[in-house]
Amino acid sequence: MVLGRNNSGKELLTRHFIRGHHYVDEFEFDYENEYSRSLVVDDKQVHVRVTFQDYSSTDEEYQCMLDQYIRSNESFLVMYSIYDNISFEYAEKMVRKVERVKDYQYDSLEIPAILVAYDDPDVKLVMKDNMDVTTVQVEQLTKEWRIEHEKAKIGNGNDVTRIFEMAVRMVLENRNPKPKVIQPNKKCCLM
């Protein structure tokens, strides 16, 4: 599921992934659509379903729908623009929402999310009154929630594919967790 505020790059990221990185002017998004594409990840053919939601409204009906979509998805790309601090704050709210809706316990499971920094100089011109997002802010959020962070220039198809491959790997790892090897405690006290 791709989440983010307006101008965070979520539409372009989804468009480039679904359309094979070709720029398409006539690619209409709406609240209800899901998009899909096949992808090879680690020599496995997978079918990727991308839910794109443009819910930045506080309207309760939309928030309930967003909760429903979050419950039904297995990984999340949470987008923000590196030139728009407000979009980063919104991304932080989305990570909190995923944590709450999916009922992740702070100490037990990692949130299956990737925080994606959208880098588009054209956005900087539009958002010139907003502060840039600092590295410290990003490090604090990713450390607190133990989530990955990636930077994407949407025009670079390799960035887009790599980010979706990471999301697929998260899903596959969550579906088939590797057994944890417990290291014996070398310090032993005999009484």
N, C-alpha and C positions, 0 to 999 in steps of 0.2 A: 504494500500500500504506500502510495506517495503522498506525503502530507507537507503542508507549508503554506505560508501566507502568500498573497499576491506579490508578484515580482520576485519570488524566491527561486524560480527556475524549474518548478515542478512540471509545468506544462511542456517546456522544452525538453527536459530530461525524458519524460514519458514519450513524447513525440519522436525523439531521436531513437529511442530504444525500439519502439513499436514499428516505426517506418524504416528501420535499418540505417539510421543516421543520415537520411536524406532530408533536406529541409522541405517541408510541405506547408504551403500557406493555408490550404483548405483542410484543416484537421480540427474538427469541432469537438470540444469537450462538453459534456453535460454532467449533471449531478449523478446520474444513474449508471453511466457506462463503465464497463470493464474492458480492458484490452488484453490481448494475449499474443504470444509469440513463442516459437520454439528456440531453444538455446542449448548449446553443448557446453557443459560444465564438468571439468575433470573427466573427460571422455564419456560422459553420460548425456544422452539426449533428454532434456526436460522441457516441459510445457510451462511457461511462466505466465501467470495471470496477474495483471497489474490493475489495481483498483485506484482510480484517480478521483480524489474528492476535493472539491473546492469549497469547503465549508469553513468560512472564517466568520460566519454570522454567529451571534449569540442567541439567535432564535432557538427555543427549546426543542422544537420538532427536528431542526437540523442537527442539533447536538445529540439527540437520541439516535438519529440515523447514523451519525458519525460513530457513536459508541457501538452500534450494531456492526458496522463495517470493520471496526477495529477488532471486535471479538472474532470475526470470521477470517481475519488475515493472519498470516504466520510470520511475516517480517515487514519492517517498516523503513522507508527512506524518508527521513525528516529533513526537508530542505530549508536553507536560509541563504540570503544574499550576503556576501562578505562586506558589501557596502551599505547594508541596512540593519542597524542594531535592532530595530523594531521586529524585523523578520526573525532575528535570532531569539528574541524574547518569546515570539510566537512559537518557534521551534521548541524552545524549552517547555512551554505549556503543552505542546503536543506529546513530548516525551513523557511528561508527568501524566497526561491523559492515558497514554498507552499503558503505562505502569499501573494506573488505577483500574482501568477497564479490564486489562488482562490479568489483574490481581497478582502481579509479580511481587514476591517478598523481597525486600531489600537485600538480604544476605543469601538467598538461595539461588535464584536464577538471574542470568543476565538478560536484559531486555533485548529482543531480537531486532535491533534498530541500528541504522547507520545514519549518522548526522552528516549531511552532504552540504558542503559550502559551494554555492553557485558563484562563479567568477565571470562577470560580464561587465566590461568597462562602460557599455551603453547604459546599464542600470545606474552606475555611479553618477552619470550626468543627470538622470532623472531624480535620483535620491540625494542630491547634493547637500541638503540640509540635515540629513541623518548622519549619525556617527558610524564609522566603520566598526566592524566586529573585531575585537582584539583576540590575540592568541591566548591570552590568559583566560578570557571568558570561555573559549572553546575547550581548553584543557580542563577547566574546573567542571564543566558540564559532562564531558566524556569520562572523566575520572569518577565523578559522583555516581553516574549511572552505568559505568563500565560498558560504554558503547563505542563502536568504531567511529572514526571521523575520516572523511574523504573530501578532497577538493575536486571539483569538476568544472572544466571549461566545456560547455555543452557542445560546442562545435567539434570537439575532439571525440570521435566515435569510440576510441579506445578507453577513455575515461568512463563513458556511459556504460559500455559493455562490462568493464571491470567492476563497476559499482553493482550492477545487477547480478553479476556472477557471485559477488560477495554475499548478496542477499539470499541467493539460491543456496549457497553453502551453509548459511545460517539455518535455513529451513531443513536442509538435509541432515545437519548435525543434530538439530532438535528432534527430528523424527527418529533418528538412529543414534542415540547418544553412545559414545564410547564408554565402556566401563572404566571407572576411576581406579587407578592402581593406588592402593594405600601403602605408603612407605612405612616400614616398621620403625617404631620409635627406638632410636639407638640408645637413648638414655633410659636406663632401667633401674629401678630401685627394688631390691630384694629385702624382705623383712623376715 
